Amino acid sequence: MTHLIPEVTAAQAAAHARIYQAVSAPAAAIHETFVNTLSTGSGSYAVTETANAAATG
């Protein structure tokens, strides 16, 4: 009976690791897309601000 607890704990840890691996790859892809979107948006914002500043003089 005493060997059962470590086996159950190991099985739970392995299951957790599989779930983490399954979730972490798509999460990383979503994060990369989000960062790229923010970068593009900030560039557009800077261009617009510069144009507005030049127009108002």
PDB file of N, CA, C and O in Angstrom, chain B, residues numbered from 101:
ATOM      1  N   MET B 101       0.815  -1.203   0.000  1.00  0.00           N
ATOM      2  CA  MET B 101       0.000   0.000   0.000  1.00  0.00           C
ATOM      3  C   MET B 101       0.855   1.262   0.000  1.00  0.00           C
ATOM      4  O   MET B 101       0.458   2.271  -0.583  1.00  0.00           O
ATOM      5  N   THR B 102       2.016   1.226   0.639  1.00  0.00           N
ATOM      6  CA  THR B 102       2.839   2.436   0.711  1.00  0.00           C
ATOM      7  C   THR B 102       3.432   2.812  -0.640  1.00  0.00           C
ATOM      8  O   THR B 102       3.771   3.974  -0.861  1.00  0.00           O
ATOM      9  N   HIS B 103       3.560   1.849  -1.544  1.00  0.00           N
ATOM     10  CA  HIS B 103       4.087   2.152  -2.872  1.00  0.00           C
ATOM     11  C   HIS B 103       3.020   2.747  -3.785  1.00  0.00           C
ATOM     12  O   HIS B 103       3.337   3.321  -4.827  1.00  0.00           O
ATOM     13  N   LEU B 104       1.785   2.611  -3.403  1.00  0.00           N
ATOM     14  CA  LEU B 104       0.691   3.094  -4.237  1.00  0.00           C
ATOM     15  C   LEU B 104       0.664   4.622  -4.313  1.00  0.00           C
ATOM     16  O   LEU B 104       0.404   5.183  -5.377  1.00  0.00           O
ATOM     17  N   ILE B 105       0.927   5.290  -3.206  1.00  0.00           N
ATOM     18  CA  ILE B 105       0.861   6.753  -3.174  1.00  0.00           C
ATOM     19  C   ILE B 105       1.888   7.381  -4.122  1.00  0.00           C
ATOM     20  O   ILE B 105       1.519   8.256  -4.906  1.00  0.00           O
ATOM     21  N   PRO B 106       3.161   6.972  -4.082  1.00  0.00           N
ATOM     22  CA  PRO B 106       4.100   7.556  -5.049  1.00  0.00           C
ATOM     23  C   PRO B 106       3.723   7.249  -6.501  1.00  0.00           C
ATOM     24  O   PRO B 106       3.949   8.079  -7.382  1.00  0.00           O
ATOM     25  N   GLU B 107       3.162   6.087  -6.757  1.00  0.00           N
ATOM     26  CA  GLU B 107       2.747   5.748  -8.118  1.00  0.00           C
ATOM     27  C   GLU B 107       1.608   6.650  -8.582  1.00  0.00           C
ATOM     28  O   GLU B 107       1.594   7.114  -9.723  1.00  0.00           O
ATOM     29  N   VAL B 108       0.662   6.891  -7.691  1.00  0.00           N
ATOM     30  CA  VAL B 108      -0.457   7.777  -8.027  1.00  0.00           C
ATOM     31  C   VAL B 108       0.058   9.197  -8.240  1.00  0.00           C
ATOM     32  O   VAL B 108      -0.346   9.872  -9.187  1.00  0.00           O
ATOM     33  N   THR B 109       0.944   9.647  -7.367  1.00  0.00           N
ATOM     34  CA  THR B 109       1.516  10.982  -7.499  1.00  0.00           C
ATOM     35  C   THR B 109       2.279  11.119  -8.810  1.00  0.00           C
ATOM     36  O   THR B 109       2.156  12.136  -9.492  1.00  0.00           O
ATOM     37  N   ALA B 110       3.053  10.125  -9.165  1.00  0.00           N
ATOM     38  CA  ALA B 110       3.799  10.147 -10.423  1.00  0.00           C
ATOM     39  C   ALA B 110       2.849  10.161 -11.615  1.00  0.00           C
ATOM     40  O   ALA B 110       3.094  10.865 -12.594  1.00  0.00           O
ATOM     41  N   ALA B 111       1.786   9.403 -11.541  1.00  0.00           N
ATOM     42  CA  ALA B 111       0.806   9.378 -12.631  1.00  0.00           C
ATOM     43  C   ALA B 111       0.127  10.737 -12.778  1.00  0.00           C
ATOM     44  O   ALA B 111      -0.104  11.206 -13.892  1.00  0.00           O
ATOM     45  N   GLN B 112      -0.191  11.365 -11.645  1.00  0.00           N
ATOM     46  CA  GLN B 112      -0.808  12.691 -11.697  1.00  0.00           C
ATOM     47  C   GLN B 112       0.160  13.726 -12.269  1.00  0.00           C
ATOM     48  O   GLN B 112      -0.239  14.587 -13.053  1.00  0.00           O
ATOM     49  N   ALA B 113       1.422  13.641 -11.880  1.00  0.00           N
ATOM     50  CA  ALA B 113       2.422  14.571 -12.403  1.00  0.00           C
ATOM     51  C   ALA B 113       2.604  14.373 -13.905  1.00  0.00           C
ATOM     52  O   ALA B 113       2.729  15.347 -14.648  1.00  0.00           O
ATOM     53  N   ALA B 114       2.620  13.140 -14.346  1.00  0.00           N
ATOM     54  CA  ALA B 114       2.764  12.855 -15.775  1.00  0.00           C
ATOM     55  C   ALA B 114       1.565  13.383 -16.556  1.00  0.00           C
ATOM     56  O   ALA B 114       1.722  13.940 -17.642  1.00  0.00           O
ATOM     57  N   ALA B 115       0.369  13.208 -16.002  1.00  0.00           N
ATOM     58  CA  ALA B 115      -0.836  13.719 -16.660  1.00  0.00           C
ATOM     59  C   ALA B 115      -0.792  15.244 -16.740  1.00  0.00           C
ATOM     60  O   ALA B 115      -1.144  15.834 -17.762  1.00  0.00           O
ATOM     61  N   HIS B 116      -0.357  15.868 -15.658  1.00  0.00           N
ATOM     62  CA  HIS B 116      -0.232  17.328 -15.640  1.00  0.00           C
ATOM     63  C   HIS B 116       0.771  17.787 -16.699  1.00  0.00           C
ATOM     64  O   HIS B 116       0.525  18.769 -17.401  1.00  0.00           O
ATOM     65  N   ALA B 117       1.873  17.101 -16.815  1.00  0.00           N
ATOM     66  CA  ALA B 117       2.893  17.457 -17.809  1.00  0.00           C
ATOM     67  C   ALA B 117       2.348  17.335 -19.230  1.00  0.00           C
ATOM     68  O   ALA B 117       2.625  18.184 -20.077  1.00  0.00           O
ATOM     69  N   ARG B 118       1.581  16.289 -19.491  1.00  0.00           N
ATOM     70  CA  ARG B 118       1.002  16.116 -20.833  1.00  0.00           C
ATOM     71  C   ARG B 118       0.023  17.246 -21.150  1.00  0.00           C
ATOM     72  O   ARG B 118       0.013  17.779 -22.260  1.00  0.00           O
ATOM     73  N   ILE B 119      -0.786  17.599 -20.178  1.00  0.00           N
ATOM     74  CA  ILE B 119      -1.747  18.687 -20.384  1.00  0.00           C
ATOM     75  C   ILE B 119      -1.009  20.000 -20.609  1.00  0.00           C
ATOM     76  O   ILE B 119      -1.365  20.775 -21.496  1.00  0.00           O
ATOM     77  N   TYR B 120       0.017  20.246 -19.808  1.00  0.00           N
ATOM     78  CA  TYR B 120       0.797  21.478 -19.956  1.00  0.00           C
ATOM     79  C   TYR B 120       1.418  21.563 -21.349  1.00  0.00           C
ATOM     80  O   TYR B 120       1.367  22.612 -21.992  1.00  0.00           O
ATOM     81  N   GLN B 121       1.993  20.480 -21.806  1.00  0.00           N
ATOM     82  CA  GLN B 121       2.610  20.471 -23.131  1.00  0.00           C
ATOM     83  C   GLN B 121       1.573  20.706 -24.224  1.00  0.00           C
ATOM     84  O   GLN B 121       1.848  21.394 -25.207  1.00  0.00           O
ATOM     85  N   ALA B 122       0.398  20.143 -24.056  1.00  0.00           N
ATOM     86  CA  ALA B 122      -0.658  20.312 -25.053  1.00  0.00           C
ATOM     87  C   ALA B 122      -1.160  21.757 -25.101  1.00  0.00           C
ATOM     88  O   ALA B 122      -1.551  22.244 -26.162  1.00  0.00           O
ATOM     89  N   VAL B 123      -1.150  22.435 -23.963  1.00  0.00           N
ATOM     90  CA  VAL B 123      -1.676  23.792 -23.887  1.00  0.00           C
ATOM     91  C   VAL B 123      -0.599  24.838 -24.169  1.00  0.00           C
ATOM     92  O   VAL B 123      -0.901  25.890 -24.733  1.00  0.00           O
ATOM     93  N   SER B 124       0.629  24.572 -23.794  1.00  0.00           N
ATOM     94  CA  SER B 124       1.663  25.603 -23.877  1.00  0.00           C
ATOM     95  C   SER B 124       2.041  25.970 -25.312  1.00  0.00           C
ATOM     96  O   SER B 124       2.331  27.136 -25.578  1.00  0.00           O
ATOM     97  N   ALA B 125       2.046  25.035 -26.224  1.00  0.00           N
ATOM     98  CA  ALA B 125       2.416  25.356 -27.611  1.00  0.00           C
ATOM     99  C   ALA B 125       1.405  26.313 -28.254  1.00  0.00           C
ATOM    100  O   ALA B 125       1.814  27.328 -28.817  1.00  0.00           O
ATOM    101  N   PRO B 126       0.101  26.024 -28.189  1.00  0.00           N
ATOM    102  CA  PRO B 126      -0.855  26.990 -28.748  1.00  0.00           C
ATOM    103  C   PRO B 126      -0.829  28.330 -28.008  1.00  0.00           C
ATOM    104  O   PRO B 126      -1.012  29.380 -28.624  1.00  0.00           O
ATOM    105  N   ALA B 127      -0.606  28.300 -26.704  1.00  0.00           N
ATOM    106  CA  ALA B 127      -0.539  29.552 -25.945  1.00  0.00           C
ATOM    107  C   ALA B 127       0.642  30.396 -26.400  1.00  0.00           C
ATOM    108  O   ALA B 127       0.524  31.616 -26.506  1.00  0.00           O
ATOM    109  N   ALA B 128       1.766  29.771 -26.667  1.00  0.00           N
ATOM    110  CA  ALA B 128       2.938  30.500 -27.158  1.00  0.00           C
ATOM    111  C   ALA B 128       2.658  31.110 -28.528  1.00  0.00           C
ATOM    112  O   ALA B 128       3.082  32.232 -28.806  1.00  0.00           O
ATOM    113  N   ALA B 129       1.956  30.387 -29.373  1.00  0.00           N
ATOM    114  CA  ALA B 129       1.609  30.911 -30.701  1.00  0.00           C
ATOM    115  C   ALA B 129       0.664  32.105 -30.582  1.00  0.00           C
ATOM    116  O   ALA B 129       0.818  33.094 -31.298  1.00  0.00           O
ATOM    117  N   ILE B 130      -0.303  32.014 -29.689  1.00  0.00           N
ATOM    118  CA  ILE B 130      -1.234  33.126 -29.469  1.00  0.00           C
ATOM    119  C   ILE B 130      -0.475  34.337 -28.934  1.00  0.00           C
ATOM    120  O   ILE B 130      -0.718  35.465 -29.363  1.00  0.00           O
ATOM    121  N   HIS B 131       0.434  34.106 -28.010  1.00  0.00           N
ATOM    122  CA  HIS B 131       1.233  35.198 -27.450  1.00  0.00           C
ATOM    123  C   HIS B 131       2.059  35.881 -28.535  1.00  0.00           C
ATOM    124  O   HIS B 131       2.131  37.109 -28.582  1.00  0.00           O
ATOM    125  N   GLU B 132       2.678  35.097 -29.397  1.00  0.00           N
ATOM    126  CA  GLU B 132       3.486  35.665 -30.477  1.00  0.00           C
ATOM    127  C   GLU B 132       2.625  36.510 -31.413  1.00  0.00           C
ATOM    128  O   GLU B 132       3.038  37.593 -31.826  1.00  0.00           O
ATOM    129  N   THR B 133       1.441  36.025 -31.746  1.00  0.00           N
ATOM    130  CA  THR B 133       0.522  36.786 -32.594  1.00  0.00           C
ATOM    131  C   THR B 133       0.117  38.092 -31.916  1.00  0.00           C
ATOM    132  O   THR B 133       0.061  39.140 -32.560  1.00  0.00           O
ATOM    133  N   PHE B 134      -0.162  38.025 -30.625  1.00  0.00           N
ATOM    134  CA  PHE B 134      -0.549  39.206 -29.854  1.00  0.00           C
ATOM    135  C   PHE B 134       0.573  40.246 -29.848  1.00  0.00           C
ATOM    136  O   PHE B 134       0.329  41.432 -30.073  1.00  0.00           O
ATOM    137  N   VAL B 135       1.794  39.799 -29.593  1.00  0.00           N
ATOM    138  CA  VAL B 135       2.939  40.713 -29.572  1.00  0.00           C
ATOM    139  C   VAL B 135       3.153  41.338 -30.945  1.00  0.00           C
ATOM    140  O   VAL B 135       3.412  42.538 -31.043  1.00  0.00           O
ATOM    141  N   ASN B 136       3.050  40.547 -31.997  1.00  0.00           N
ATOM    142  CA  ASN B 136       3.206  41.085 -33.351  1.00  0.00           C
ATOM    143  C   ASN B 136       2.127  42.114 -33.674  1.00  0.00           C
ATOM    144  O   ASN B 136       2.401  43.135 -34.304  1.00  0.00           O
ATOM    145  N   THR B 137       0.905  41.839 -33.239  1.00  0.00           N
ATOM    146  CA  THR B 137      -0.194  42.779 -33.463  1.00  0.00           C
ATOM    147  C   THR B 137       0.055  44.090 -32.729  1.00  0.00           C
ATOM    148  O   THR B 137      -0.160  45.166 -33.287  1.00  0.00           O
ATOM    149  N   LEU B 138       0.507  44.005 -31.484  1.00  0.00           N
ATOM    150  CA  LEU B 138       0.812  45.222 -30.733  1.00  0.00           C
ATOM    151  C   LEU B 138       1.951  46.003 -31.376  1.00  0.00           C
ATOM    152  O   LEU B 138       1.911  47.232 -31.433  1.00  0.00           O
ATOM    153  N   SER B 139       2.950  45.305 -31.852  1.00  0.00           N
ATOM    154  CA  SER B 139       4.087  45.973 -32.498  1.00  0.00           C
ATOM    155  C   SER B 139       3.641  46.711 -33.756  1.00  0.00           C
ATOM    156  O   SER B 139       4.036  47.854 -33.985  1.00  0.00           O
ATOM    157  N   THR B 140       2.827  46.060 -34.557  1.00  0.00           N
ATOM    158  CA  THR B 140       2.313  46.685 -35.773  1.00  0.00           C
ATOM    159  C   THR B 140       1.451  47.896 -35.429  1.00  0.00           C
ATOM    160  O   THR B 140       1.562  48.953 -36.051  1.00  0.00           O
ATOM    161  N   GLY B 141       0.601  47.725 -34.440  1.00  0.00           N
ATOM    162  CA  GLY B 141      -0.275  48.818 -34.020  1.00  0.00           C
ATOM    163  C   GLY B 141       0.500  50.007 -33.490  1.00  0.00           C
ATOM    164  O   GLY B 141       0.148  51.154 -33.767  1.00  0.00           O
ATOM    165  N   SER B 142       1.549  49.745 -32.732  1.00  0.00           N
ATOM    166  CA  SER B 142       2.327  50.857 -32.182  1.00  0.00           C
ATOM    167  C   SER B 142       3.058  51.606 -33.290  1.00  0.00           C
ATOM    168  O   SER B 142       3.206  52.827 -33.226  1.00  0.00           O
ATOM    169  N   GLY B 143       3.514  50.874 -34.304  1.00  0.00           N
ATOM    170  CA  GLY B 143       4.158  51.531 -35.442  1.00  0.00           C
ATOM    171  C   GLY B 143       3.186  52.419 -36.192  1.00  0.00           C
ATOM    172  O   GLY B 143       3.531  53.538 -36.573  1.00  0.00           O
ATOM    173  N   SER B 144       1.981  51.933 -36.405  1.00  0.00           N
ATOM    174  CA  SER B 144       0.952  52.723 -37.088  1.00  0.00           C
ATOM    175  C   SER B 144       0.589  53.956 -36.270  1.00  0.00           C
ATOM    176  O   SER B 144       0.396  55.040 -36.821  1.00  0.00           O
ATOM    177  N   TYR B 145       0.498  53.787 -34.965  1.00  0.00           N
ATOM    178  CA  TYR B 145       0.172  54.902 -34.079  1.00  0.00           C
ATOM    179  C   TYR B 145       1.255  55.972 -34.157  1.00  0.00           C
ATOM    180  O   TYR B 145       0.948  57.162 -34.228  1.00  0.00           O
ATOM    181  N   ALA B 146       2.514  55.559 -34.144  1.00  0.00           N
ATOM    182  CA  ALA B 146       3.619  56.517 -34.203  1.00  0.00           C
ATOM    183  C   ALA B 146       3.608  57.296 -35.516  1.00  0.00           C
ATOM    184  O   ALA B 146       3.833  58.506 -35.524  1.00  0.00           O
ATOM    185  N   VAL B 147       3.347  56.612 -36.616  1.00  0.00           N
ATOM    186  CA  VAL B 147       3.279  57.283 -37.923  1.00  0.00           C
ATOM    187  C   VAL B 147       2.141  58.299 -37.931  1.00  0.00           C
ATOM    188  O   VAL B 147       2.311  59.417 -38.416  1.00  0.00           O
ATOM    189  N   THR B 148       0.990  57.919 -37.401  1.00  0.00           N
ATOM    190  CA  THR B 148      -0.164  58.821 -37.359  1.00  0.00           C
ATOM    191  C   THR B 148       0.121  60.031 -36.481  1.00  0.00           C
ATOM    192  O   THR B 148      -0.210  61.156 -36.854  1.00  0.00           O
ATOM    193  N   GLU B 149       0.722  59.817 -35.336  1.00  0.00           N
ATOM    194  CA  GLU B 149       1.057  60.930 -34.441  1.00  0.00           C
ATOM    195  C   GLU B 149       2.035  61.895 -35.111  1.00  0.00           C
ATOM    196  O   GLU B 149       1.895  63.112 -34.988  1.00  0.00           O
ATOM    197  N   THR B 150       3.015  61.351 -35.813  1.00  0.00           N
ATOM    198  CA  THR B 150       3.982  62.194 -36.519  1.00  0.00           C
ATOM    199  C   THR B 150       3.290  63.008 -37.607  1.00  0.00           C
ATOM    200  O   THR B 150       3.557  64.200 -37.760  1.00  0.00           O
ATOM    201  N   ALA B 151       2.409  62.368 -38.355  1.00  0.00           N
ATOM    202  CA  ALA B 151       1.672  63.072 -39.410  1.00  0.00           C
ATOM    203  C   ALA B 151       0.782  64.158 -38.820  1.00  0.00           C
ATOM    204  O   ALA B 151       0.702  65.259 -39.366  1.00  0.00           O
ATOM    205  N   ASN B 152       0.118  63.863 -37.719  1.00  0.00           N
ATOM    206  CA  ASN B 152      -0.743  64.861 -37.075  1.00  0.00           C
ATOM    207  C   ASN B 152       0.076  66.033 -36.543  1.00  0.00           C
ATOM    208  O   ASN B 152      -0.334  67.187 -36.664  1.00  0.00           O
ATOM    209  N   ALA B 153       1.216  65.741 -35.964  1.00  0.00           N
ATOM    210  CA  ALA B 153       2.070  66.809 -35.444  1.00  0.00           C
ATOM    211  C   ALA B 153       2.566  67.697 -36.580  1.00  0.00           C
ATOM    212  O   ALA B 153       2.626  68.918 -36.436  1.00  0.00           O
ATOM    213  N   ALA B 154       2.919  67.089 -37.700  1.00  0.00           N
ATOM    214  CA  ALA B 154       3.387  67.866 -38.851  1.00  0.00           C
ATOM    215  C   ALA B 154       2.253  68.708 -39.437  1.00  0.00           C
ATOM    216  O   ALA B 154       2.479  69.835 -39.876  1.00  0.00           O
ATOM    217  N   ALA B 155       1.051  68.168 -39.445  1.00  0.00           N
ATOM    218  CA  ALA B 155      -0.091  68.875 -40.030  1.00  0.00           C
ATOM    219  C   ALA B 155      -0.525  70.064 -39.173  1.00  0.00           C
ATOM    220  O   ALA B 155      -0.992  71.075 -39.698  1.00  0.00           O
ATOM    221  N   THR B 156      -0.371  69.942 -37.866  1.00  0.00           N
ATOM    222  CA  THR B 156      -0.824  71.014 -36.980  1.00  0.00           C
ATOM    223  C   THR B 156       0.288  71.998 -36.660  1.00  0.00           C
ATOM    224  O   THR B 156       0.044  73.054 -36.076  1.00  0.00           O
ATOM    225  N   GLY B 157       1.489  71.656 -37.036  1.00  0.00           N
ATOM    226  CA  GLY B 157       2.601  72.476 -37.045  1.00  0.00           C
ATOM    227  C   GLY B 157       3.309  73.100 -35.993  1.00  0.00           C
ATOM    228  O   GLY B 157       4.290  73.802 -36.240  1.00  0.00           O
TER     229      GLY B 157
END
